[in-house]
Amino acid sequence: MEGDTPKKRTLGGRGALVLKALENKGKQLQQATSGASSQAVVPPLLSGAKGVAGEAAALSPALQGDGLPKPQSMSRAALLSQVLQKRASFRGSPTSFSHSSGDETKTKPGIARGSTALLTAKMVGSFTTQPGALPLQSSSPAMSPPPCKDEVAAAAESIQLISVSESEQDPVKQHGTTGTKFSGTGNWICLSREEDKAIFQYEVKFEPQVDALNVRFQLLNSFKEQLGSAKTFDGNMLWLPIRLPKEIVLFETTNQQTNEKITLKIIYKKKVKMDECVQFYNVLFNRIMRKLKMSKIGNNYYSPGGSVLVPQHKLEIWPGYVTSVSHREDGLMICVDVSHRVLRTETCYEVMGALCQKHRGNFKDAITSTLIGCVVLTRYNNKTYRIDDVLFDQNPTCTFTNYDGKEVKYVDYYQDTYGIKIKDLKQPLLCHKVKKKELKDQSYSKSLCLIPELCNMTGLTDDMKADFYVMKDVAQHTRITPNVRHASLRTFIKNVNENEEAREILAAWGLSLQDNSVPFEGRIYAPETIVFGSQEVAGSQLADWGRESSREKVIVPVDLMPRHWIVIFSPRDQDCARNFCNMMRTVGRNIGIQVGEPLMVQLHDDRTESYVVTLKQQYHSQLQLAVLIFPTQREDRYSAVKRVACGDMGLPTQCIVSRTISQEKKLRAVTQKIALQINCKLGGELWALKIPLNGVMVCGVDVYHDSCRQGSSVVGFVASMNQTLTKWYSNVSFQHAGDEIVHKLKIHLLESLRHYHKVHHTLPRSIIVYRDGVSEGQLKVVEGHEIPQLATVFMHFDSYEPKLSFVVVQKKLNTRLFTVMASRGLNNPPPGSIVDHTITHHHWYDFFLVSQQVRQGTVSPTHYIVLQDGSNLKVDHMQRLAYKMTHLYYNWPGTVRVPAPCLYAHRLAYLIGQNVKKEPAVGLCNKLFYL
């Protein structure tokens, strides 16, 4: 900032600048009055604000007019200053349509949302310079009078008319070349569009506020004649294929439910290209799914008519589709995947009745612990709700306040609205708390009460998932082959193209769905060589080395010294404990681990307190390991032991359910896996790969969220400590429940670098972070919040500037990949398959990797998005490193879906968040104690 006044830090971003421009009485925008080289002079306030000038691009031709000088850059505050000085040039009042009267309607100004992308500022309608007019300039350096309230209101109204559109970008193309090529296809379908079509986006505001979405749709549909039939509305944003005559259009109508007059204000936002407005297409295809007679459950659509009953397990399976439109490298595409919704035919009322019979003395706690966190389906409206509480003090005869402000009994409401007669009038109610983001007014909370006998349970319980026969019967309907999955995709295309209403919806926007999925060419990396302590083993196409892991020596064995490890067991498991210890010594010799005689401790009973007290009594500083054999699987007992051992003692533990080691035929195979896991928990290393990178640290980050929302979310962070990426340092942190964005990454990386320096007396030259659990909508937030945290760590070390890469790993996606076989149709791609073009993201450096071999169903690829590539690795090297990292998870002798550090971070965060509930002891941070 020029002049004698010292610089002041500007806080609040563009909003603060706009406010400052309103209050700035003495500073006016100045422009040269002649010549094509004249420029807009930014006031001193703006010239001193860092980065503001760079955020606004040149004014569009619609603002400049013919013959006007074109300013190089102007911020929104500068535009606002022009608005204040150009009040006389405002156009007339907005167009108004009314169903009730022809009186003039007053508009209420508001502030439009901003954008943080590189924007092209464009003032529409109210701020237009006629061709040939002179540019604005200050007539005198004297101070202008302060703006009056009307001017401020008009300026704020004009800010709503600022239209922002992203500058057109070429697709990001990062393609590898190595590997064996194969012909493939997937579940992405091209959307053909007419080149001359465009989308005009509007924001719809209701005055007074209307909360119910169905009422909003009814109010807007009453103006179909003015808006046209080809419109798409999501309750807030409106998309039209035509431009309305004014930037702000007002409609007046009456709410039929309340007889209240409602004003609809439709505010023009921007004109976008057909391939840029992804939200519009997803709303459009939701309409098409309804035309295909499909019901929405959660976020997806299912066909009730195609449901399949599994009566022996009281289950019902609904088939459906998951659709998502996105701008890919080769244009606009829609991803269509087959989905199945597993419903239970039993209601919450029946579940509660069974729990009351089983837990007579403490049935309320049993019902609460069982139902809270579950998702239920109400068949009268086919909607799903998450149960947040059980209200034992309320029943269907209680009342609630409806939209009219009247007190209505639940029993009367369901009888009058749905024609349903509630049978048990004494049953408690289920409470669903509506999320704040689902409410238009977020200043208050809202809860919905549900009737248990009208709520069907959804999903599978933990007992069902552990039941082999239940999962086998369900998999017969849900685990489908690539050929069947692709045939369902073709059926979807056929249904859309042959349905007249669906076809008309697409045609109104100049769209059509192509007849087949998009073909592409992929690559397959060669199998990796596995390095054991005794020899190297050539990799196989199945990416499985389970047999070799039980015969070859481990890389770094940790011997169990005599009497330095204990085995705690109940009286009924005495024989199991003795057989297990004998087998441990046998399998230990095969893999290079010396197993000494343990201290055997038999309890008097199997109470949780007995295990915890005995563990505390037997603990000493030289104790390496505690093995605890449980008679049954109980979460509370497991948590109590882990909390004491990990949180207080810093002692690695191995918990075993007795039935897993009770069968003599399976004892050797089970004990081999346990021995390998114990070696990892004590700091050993099992196998390795050839890693050609030197001086690199690989990190993994994941966040665990409590499903019942009762505890804090836990961040797990692991970092490699050696060149072979087999030694890991871990730490955790706690943050607000449900918060996915990590706020303490700086602390985690700083601690990891200090530990790395303590081990090697130097710092890594490159750092590669694999971040799990980030959705598409959170990529910008992670890029703007988490990556800068990591970059600030390096200033704590002298002259340290490592190369930093940040890769987001997504495993929950709907993309499917198939190989095209000439004889057998479609098949699953083998491990090591890569696709990095055609169906990859338009704006990001990304690729799909298949790292696992599946024997049933369809394989799911993993999506890697490189948000920052500071290491400057070649594309092939970045992809090959990701594939190598899927080989290094020590809990499975084969490849896994995500890189090993991501899975280690997940296991760490899950154990701490679910069982330990506090930070682990410092002595465990350099061991894989959480396996």
RASUL-V791415 format. One record per residue. SS is DSSP state (H for helix, E for strand, L for the rest). PSI is psi as a letter, one per 40 degrees, with the letter a starting at -180 (none if undefined). NEAR is the number of other C-alpha atoms within 8 Angstrom. Layout:
# RASUL-V791415
ss={SS	SS}
psi={PSI	PSI}
near={NEAR	NEAR}
This chain:
# RASUL-V791415
ss={L	L	L	L	L	L	L	L	L	L	L	L	H	H	H	H	H	H	H	H	H	H	H	L	L	L	L	L	L	E	E	L	L	L	L	L	L	L	L	E	E	L	L	H	H	H	H	L	L	L	L	H	H	H	H	E	L	L	L	L	H	H	H	H	L	L	L	L	L	L	L	L	L	L	L	H	H	H	H	H	H	H	H	H	H	L	H	H	H	L	L	L	L	L	E	E	E	E	L	L	L	L	L	L	L	L	L	L	L	L	L	L	L	L	L	L	L	L	E	L	L	E	E	L	L	L	L	L	L	L	L	L	L	L	L	L	L	L	L	L	L	L	L	L	L	L	L	L	H	H	H	H	H	H	H	H	H	H	H	L	L	E	E	L	L	E	L	L	L	L	L	L	L	L	L	L	L	L	L	E	E	E	E	E	E	E	L	E	E	E	E	E	E	L	L	L	L	E	E	E	E	E	E	E	E	E	E	L	L	L	L	L	H	H	H	H	H	H	H	H	H	L	L	H	H	H	H	L	L	L	E	E	E	L	L	L	E	E	E	E	L	L	L	L	L	L	L	E	E	E	E	E	E	E	E	L	L	L	L	E	E	E	E	E	E	E	E	E	E	E	E	E	E	L	L	L	L	H	H	H	H	H	H	H	H	H	H	H	H	H	H	L	L	L	E	E	E	L	L	E	E	E	E	E	E	E	E	E	E	E	H	H	H	L	E	E	E	E	E	E	E	E	E	E	E	E	E	E	L	L	E	E	E	E	E	E	E	E	E	E	E	E	E	E	E	E	E	H	H	H	H	H	H	H	H	H	H	H	L	L	L	L	H	H	H	H	H	H	H	H	H	L	L	L	E	E	E	E	L	L	L	L	E	E	E	E	L	L	E	E	E	L	L	L	L	L	L	L	E	E	E	L	L	L	L	L	E	E	E	H	H	H	H	H	H	H	H	H	L	L	L	L	L	L	L	L	L	L	E	E	E	E	E	E	L	H	H	H	L	L	L	L	L	L	L	E	E	E	E	E	E	H	H	H	E	E	E	E	L	L	L	H	H	H	H	H	L	H	H	H	H	H	H	H	H	H	H	H	L	L	L	H	H	H	H	H	H	H	H	H	H	H	H	H	H	H	H	H	L	H	H	H	H	H	H	H	H	H	L	L	E	E	E	L	L	L	L	L	E	E	E	E	E	E	L	L	L	L	L	E	E	L	L	L	L	E	E	L	L	L	L	L	L	E	L	H	H	H	H	L	L	L	L	L	L	E	L	L	L	E	L	L	L	L	E	E	E	E	E	L	H	H	H	H	H	H	H	H	H	H	H	H	H	H	H	H	H	H	H	H	L	L	L	L	E	L	L	L	E	E	E	E	L	L	L	L	L	H	H	H	H	H	H	H	H	H	H	H	L	L	L	L	L	L	E	E	E	E	E	E	L	L	L	L	H	H	H	H	H	H	H	H	H	H	H	H	H	H	H	L	L	E	E	E	E	E	E	H	H	H	H	L	L	H	H	H	H	H	H	H	H	H	H	H	H	H	H	H	H	H	H	L	L	L	E	L	L	E	L	L	L	L	L	L	L	E	E	E	E	E	E	E	E	E	L	L	L	L	L	L	L	L	E	E	E	E	E	E	E	E	L	L	L	L	L	L	L	E	E	E	E	E	E	E	E	L	L	L	L	L	L	L	L	L	H	H	H	H	H	H	H	H	H	H	H	H	H	H	H	H	L	L	L	L	L	E	E	E	E	E	E	E	L	L	L	H	H	H	H	H	H	H	H	H	H	H	H	H	H	H	H	H	H	H	H	H	L	L	L	L	L	L	E	E	E	E	E	E	E	E	L	L	L	L	L	E	E	E	E	E	E	L	L	L	E	E	E	L	L	L	L	L	E	E	E	L	L	L	L	L	E	L	L	L	E	E	E	E	E	E	L	L	L	L	L	L	L	L	L	E	L	E	E	E	E	E	E	E	E	L	L	L	L	L	H	H	H	H	H	H	H	H	H	H	H	L	L	L	L	L	L	L	L	E	L	L	L	L	L	H	H	H	H	H	H	H	H	H	H	H	H	H	H	H	H	H	L	L	L	L	L	H	H	H	L	L	L	L	L	L	L}
psi={h	i	a	e	h	i	i	i	h	h	i	e	a	d	d	d	d	d	d	d	d	d	e	h	d	e	h	i	h	i	i	i	e	i	i	e	e	i	i	h	h	h	i	d	d	d	d	e	h	h	e	d	d	e	e	h	a	i	i	i	d	d	d	d	i	h	e	i	i	h	i	d	i	h	i	d	d	d	d	d	d	d	d	d	e	f	d	d	e	i	i	i	i	i	h	h	i	h	e	d	i	e	i	h	h	h	i	h	i	i	h	i	i	a	i	e	i	h	i	h	h	h	h	i	c	e	g	h	h	i	h	e	i	i	i	i	i	h	d	i	e	i	h	i	i	i	i	i	d	d	d	d	d	d	d	d	d	d	d	d	e	h	h	h	h	h	i	h	i	i	i	h	h	g	h	i	d	i	i	h	i	i	h	i	i	a	f	h	h	h	h	i	i	h	d	e	i	i	h	h	h	i	h	h	i	h	h	i	h	h	d	h	d	d	d	d	d	d	d	d	e	e	f	d	d	d	d	i	d	g	i	h	h	e	e	d	i	h	h	i	e	i	h	i	d	i	d	h	h	h	i	h	a	h	h	d	d	e	f	h	h	h	h	h	h	h	h	h	d	i	h	i	i	d	e	e	g	d	d	d	d	d	d	d	d	d	d	d	d	d	d	e	f	i	i	h	h	b	e	i	h	i	h	d	d	e	i	h	i	g	d	e	e	f	i	h	h	h	i	a	i	h	i	h	h	i	h	a	d	e	a	h	i	h	h	h	i	h	i	h	h	h	i	h	e	i	i	d	d	d	d	d	d	d	d	d	d	d	g	d	d	f	d	d	d	d	d	d	d	d	d	h	e	i	h	i	h	h	e	d	e	f	i	i	i	h	h	e	i	h	g	e	e	i	i	e	e	i	i	i	h	a	d	e	e	i	h	h	i	d	d	d	d	d	d	d	d	e	f	h	h	h	d	h	e	e	i	i	i	h	h	h	h	h	i	d	e	e	h	d	h	e	e	i	i	h	i	h	h	i	h	d	e	e	h	h	i	i	i	h	i	d	d	d	d	e	h	d	d	d	d	d	d	d	d	d	d	d	g	i	i	d	d	d	d	d	d	d	d	d	d	d	d	d	d	d	d	e	h	d	d	d	d	d	d	d	d	d	e	f	i	i	h	i	e	i	i	h	i	i	h	a	i	h	i	i	i	i	h	h	h	i	d	d	i	h	h	h	i	i	d	e	f	h	f	d	d	d	d	e	d	i	i	i	d	g	i	h	i	h	i	h	e	e	i	i	h	h	i	i	d	e	f	d	d	d	d	d	d	d	d	d	d	d	d	d	d	d	d	d	e	f	h	h	h	i	h	i	h	h	h	h	i	d	a	f	i	d	d	d	d	d	d	d	d	d	d	e	h	i	d	e	h	d	i	h	h	h	h	i	d	i	h	h	d	d	d	d	d	d	d	d	d	d	d	d	d	d	d	f	h	h	i	h	h	h	h	d	d	d	e	d	h	d	d	e	d	d	d	d	d	d	d	d	d	d	d	d	d	d	d	e	e	i	h	d	i	i	i	h	h	e	h	i	f	i	h	h	i	h	h	i	h	h	h	h	d	e	f	d	i	i	i	h	h	h	h	i	h	i	e	i	d	e	f	e	h	i	h	i	i	i	i	i	i	i	h	e	h	d	h	h	e	f	d	d	d	d	d	d	d	d	d	d	d	d	d	d	d	e	f	i	i	i	d	i	h	h	h	h	h	i	e	h	i	d	e	e	d	d	d	d	d	e	d	d	d	d	d	d	d	e	d	d	e	e	i	h	f	h	g	i	h	h	i	h	h	h	h	h	e	g	i	e	h	i	h	i	h	h	h	d	d	e	b	i	i	h	i	i	i	e	h	h	h	f	i	c	e	i	i	d	e	i	h	i	i	h	h	h	e	i	h	i	e	i	a	h	i	h	i	h	h	h	h	g	d	h	g	e	e	f	i	i	d	d	d	d	d	d	d	d	d	d	d	e	e	f	h	e	e	h	g	a	i	i	d	i	i	d	d	d	d	d	d	d	d	d	d	d	d	d	d	d	d	d	e	i	i	i	i	d	e	e	d	f	i	f	e	e	none}
near={9	6	4	4	5	5	6	4	4	8	5	7	7	9	7	10	12	11	8	8	11	11	8	8	10	7	9	8	14	11	12	9	8	6	6	7	6	12	10	12	7	11	11	9	8	13	10	9	10	6	6	10	12	7	11	14	12	11	14	9	7	9	12	12	12	8	6	12	12	11	10	9	11	14	11	10	11	13	9	13	12	10	11	11	6	8	8	4	9	9	7	5	4	9	9	10	9	10	8	7	5	6	4	5	6	4	4	4	8	7	8	8	5	4	6	6	6	9	13	13	14	11	13	12	9	12	12	13	9	7	8	8	7	6	9	8	9	9	4	4	5	5	7	8	5	7	10	6	6	6	10	11	9	9	11	11	11	12	10	13	15	12	12	11	10	8	7	4	5	6	9	10	7	9	8	7	6	7	8	8	8	10	10	12	12	11	14	12	13	12	11	9	9	7	4	4	11	9	12	14	13	13	12	12	9	10	9	6	6	9	8	6	8	6	10	11	10	8	11	9	7	6	8	9	6	5	8	7	6	9	10	10	10	7	9	8	10	13	12	13	11	6	6	6	5	8	13	10	13	14	11	13	11	11	11	6	4	6	7	7	8	11	11	12	13	12	12	12	13	10	9	11	9	9	8	7	9	10	6	9	9	11	11	10	9	8	8	11	10	9	9	10	7	12	10	10	10	6	5	10	12	15	12	9	4	7	10	7	8	11	7	5	6	10	12	13	13	14	13	13	12	12	11	8	11	10	12	12	13	7	9	12	12	12	14	13	13	11	10	11	10	11	12	12	9	9	13	12	10	9	9	9	8	8	12	11	7	7	9	8	4	7	11	7	7	10	11	10	7	7	9	12	9	10	11	12	12	11	9	5	5	10	10	10	8	10	15	11	9	12	9	8	5	9	11	15	10	8	9	9	9	8	5	6	6	8	8	10	11	11	11	8	10	12	11	8	6	8	7	7	7	10	4	5	9	7	11	13	14	13	13	13	10	10	8	7	6	6	9	6	5	8	4	5	9	7	8	8	8	10	11	12	10	10	14	15	14	11	9	8	6	6	7	9	10	7	8	7	6	10	11	8	9	9	8	8	8	8	9	11	9	12	9	8	11	9	8	9	12	10	8	8	12	9	9	11	10	7	9	7	7	12	12	8	11	10	9	8	9	9	11	10	10	10	7	7	11	10	8	9	9	12	13	13	11	7	10	9	10	11	11	14	11	8	7	8	9	8	11	8	7	8	12	9	9	9	6	8	11	10	8	12	12	14	12	8	11	10	8	11	10	9	9	12	14	12	13	14	13	14	9	6	11	10	7	10	11	8	8	11	9	8	11	12	11	8	12	13	10	11	12	9	11	11	12	10	7	11	9	7	8	9	12	7	7	10	6	8	6	11	13	11	8	9	10	7	6	6	7	5	4	5	10	10	12	14	12	12	14	12	11	7	6	6	6	6	8	10	11	12	10	12	13	10	12	14	13	9	8	12	11	13	11	9	9	9	11	12	8	9	13	8	8	7	5	8	13	10	7	10	13	12	9	8	11	9	11	9	13	15	13	13	11	11	12	15	12	12	12	7	7	4	6	5	9	11	13	12	14	18	16	14	14	12	11	13	6	8	9	7	8	13	15	15	15	17	13	14	13	12	12	8	10	9	12	12	11	12	13	13	9	12	9	8	10	7	11	9	8	7	7	9	7	7	10	11	7	11	10	9	8	11	10	8	9	13	10	8	7	7	7	7	9	11	9	11	14	13	12	15	13	12	9	11	7	5	5	8	9	7	9	10	10	8	8	13	10	9	10	11	8	8	10	10	8	5	6	5	5	7	6	9	10	13	13	13	13	12	14	12	10	5	8	9	11	11	13	12	12	11	8	5	4	6	8	10	11	11	10	12	12	13	13	12	11	13	11	8	9	12	13	12	8	10	11	12	13	12	13	15	15	13	9	8	4	7	9	11	12	11	13	15	12	12	11	12	11	8	10	7	10	6	7	6	9	10	8	9	9	9	8	9	12	11	12	14	12	13	15	8	6	8	10	9	13	12	11	11	16	13	15	15	11	12	16	13	10	12	15	11	10	13	16	9	12	15	8	8	9	12	11	6	6	13	11	10	12	12	10	7	10}
